[in-house]
Amino acid sequence: MSHLRNVKVVFLPPSCTSQLQPLDAGVIKCMKQKYRKFLVQRRLAGMERKQLDKKLSVLDAMHYIASAWDAVTPETIANSFRHCGFNRCGACSTSEAAVPVDDEPEFGSLELPGSFADYVGADDNVAVCSEVSLDDIIETVRPDTAGTSDEEEMDDAPEASASIPTYADVLCYVDHIRRFACARDEIGNLLPDVAAIERKPMRRG
């Protein structure tokens, strides 16, 4: 590209995303911490019910991801943006926007090696993509291979659908949650949420 005088190509170092992108500066790590906390709670609940063979479905994972994202506070997002220079003064913060991993005493009940922080960051250095050469790119966009994809090789076997709870089951679950909230003083603020669920219009069935 030496003949292009008005074009300047600059290759950024591979580690710059943690300094320039707010998501990599702490938002993703915080959400992943919340998500894996839900997984630990699910595992412990299964141990109490002696139901350890149930696998996590894609739908369950989607629900946990949505709950984990809702648990990320606005302060965490604001601090990550501020760390990357998105502030009024325009100067990039020199301090690390590290998200502290809260200690989970319940994690020790699983009798796994390492701490909860090790569990949260277990895949921090796992490669999520492969290095692609120019020949690989050309082979991918060729007409005879453009129609194939890795998705076609995936197993499309449908997951076994779980039974749908009835209206009476839902009311029973709500009553269990209310009694649990009343028995635990530290989560007494759960009662308004229980009442909100009861006010939701639900069809009997």
Summary of the structure (lengths in Angstrom):
residues: 205
radius of gyration: 23.8
end to end distance: 68.8
largest distance: 75.4
contacts: 364
relative contact order: 0.08
helix: 54%
strand: 0%
